[in-house]
Amino acid sequence: RPACLSWYLYLSLTLRNTWLNFILDRYFHYMLFYSMFLPMSNVWSVDSMLLEKSGNDKAKAVTNEIVTIATIAMKAQVLWIYLDAGLGKYNDPLKGWTWDADPLPALDTYARHTVAARYLYALLTPVGLRLMTPTVVWAEILSVPTALLGSYLGKRNIVLSAIGLICSLHIGIAFSVRNSVLLSSVACAAWCVFLPPTSDDLVCQQQIKVRSQKAKKKGLAIPSLLIIPMVLGSIWFETMSEECNQSMKHVYSTLLHNRWNVFIGAEEYVTWEIAPGRLADGSVVDVWGQKDTIDWAMPGTGAPSTSSSRPGRWRSFPYLAELDGEEGEALWGYLCKQWDDENGVVNGQNAGRKLLRYNFFMLQADVMPNMGFSATRKRLIHSRDCTKIIEKKEGPKSESSTSEL
């Protein structure tokens, strides 16, 4: 099935470098895993649309079975995601998600990363953001229980209201926080498992004969053998495993990691990176920003940004700064290789654009009231001599190549 292939391909991609995994990968991992056991092809596929239009009796069978071990596990997973996220905010020791957060409530610190966020900040004012901050916590904690209650009572409007509430929250995150559109989209997609049946579906259910007991048992065997160990393994990993078992070097750490306590407190400062580098022709460029000019100012298109000037998985790069040995060589040496490759430094061609060395800095600025930020401070993370890569192949380095920037 395509779902099995999708899960396998995505898992193999993330296992190539487990150090770069973050919350988006966990979302994809669990959603794709449980999707393997859901009859999504019977509902969201071209075949199902054609069957429905043709009036084929097979089209009615899509609603024959609503509750399975996969749907239960999927809903339980979504419940855990929002409980973990909401309770993490509720138990924040600095009280960043409360009415009386000091000095700033969490929404005040997060709603300043994009142009849309700045308009929202101006519209709601700091007072409005302070009043809205606690509502995020309770929306995360109560959204799934509300949807489950609506499903149990058969109240379609209650379920749709819960889905609409939480999806509006994720849409707001997508507009307010840079590089969060894909994460917000996946989070909203996970709620499709809660969508209630339509009135036409309910009529079809009354017309369909119940499957035989033997067919039901056969259909439960394989999902149970795979889903139950996954659930129990996640519980063991998060509650009983020792610290050494939680290293990202283990494959099962990626498979079983199931924590979602992100955005726990108010953002105390914003961070960004810059890497001034010296080229062979003597010019200084920004290796990290991939620009010919050095700009120490806070990055962002029309708004401050806590993210790196590089999107996607590059955002995890600075957090790997403590790697050493072969891992550290591969990490920091890649920036040298990437610059040379993208600037056509091959076989002596375009030699003036060759990168000799660079310094990697992390910059920070404290978040202040009224969209303000403190003076920027910088910290040297790593100094890299790119000629070390050539030394192994072409012999000793020249004296000029070891001078400081």
Phi, psi and omega in degrees: 000148180303325181297320178297315180295320180297315179296317182296316181294319181291320178296317179297327177293314182289331180285348177297326177209092184292343179294337185265004180289140173216193193300326179298321179294323178294321176301308180299318183301308184286321181293317179292324179298309181289334179294337178299336185251007178259144181279053183293331179295339178280348184239305185255069178207163178295321181300317181294324178295318180293321178296320181294320180290328181281348181076017181296142181296335179296333181295332180286339184288350183294336181255013182295327185229112183261317184257119175226172177296331179289318179293323178295314181295321179296314179293323177295324178295315179296321177301314181295322180303312185280330174293317180296317180292314182292315180292330175298318177291319181297324183266012178304120183297336180270001176058038183290343182250028179247171179300318187259036179301138182228125007271336183229143174287159187301316182298328178296327181275334182270330185277057179207020187260344182225171178298316179299322180294323179292322175295320178297319179299316180292326182288315184273335184068159179304327179294315179297320179294324177295320180290328182280338187305310181295336181294332178296318181300311184287332175296320179289320183289321189261349187297311182291314176304324178295317179296319179294321178296317178298321178294319181294321181277351183074024180263097183299320183295324179295316180297313181296326178294319178295318179295316180297321180297310185288326178291325175296325176297315180291325176296320176298321177296318181299322180279336188259335184241126181296147176062031181239008183295313181294318178299315180295323180294317179294321179298320178291322181298328181298336182282354178299334180293342180267351184302127182283155178291152177280173179296326178294322178298319181295323177295318179297323182299325181286340183266351186264139176283141180290137179297158179293155181298326180294318180294324180294316181295322179295321181287341181269341189298302184294312177303320181296320182294337181258321185285315183299314176299324178296315180295312180295323178295320178295319179297316178298316185296321185273341186243330188238345183287151178277166185300323181295334179283347185263010177296140180289357177284341181275139178296319183292341175296320177290323182289325190252351181298126189215049176247146188224022184275073177256163183053043186293316183237177176293148181282116183278333180205161175253150181230149171206171187233156176208147183223084176297132182227147178262128177265169182295332179275006177093349181284157179246129184231169174262103183293320182290315179280353180055047181231158179273359179238154179258125179229111183275357183288160179297129183284169177136145179271093179078002181203153176298160183214136174269354183270164177291161175290351174253130183274183174065219184291345176299338180296336180276348186304311183297336182283356179260014187299335183277356177296141179225184181066215181296324179295317178295321178298316180295321183295302186281331178291337182295325179297324176296311181296318182297316181298313181296318180296317183284345179252016173069029179273086183225129176053044177082353179282145179052044187297333181294338181269005181291134180276125180267316182197162176208159172245134181255117182249144167252128181249147182222151173214131180291144177280127182243163179299159175057047177062024181265161177222150180283178175297146182285138172237150184233155180220127179286123181266318184199143171247131186233127173262106186289344180288348177297331179293322182280332185304323182290334186256324190245003177101195186296155178279154173284156182297326183290338185280352182255006179288156182283159176296000000 
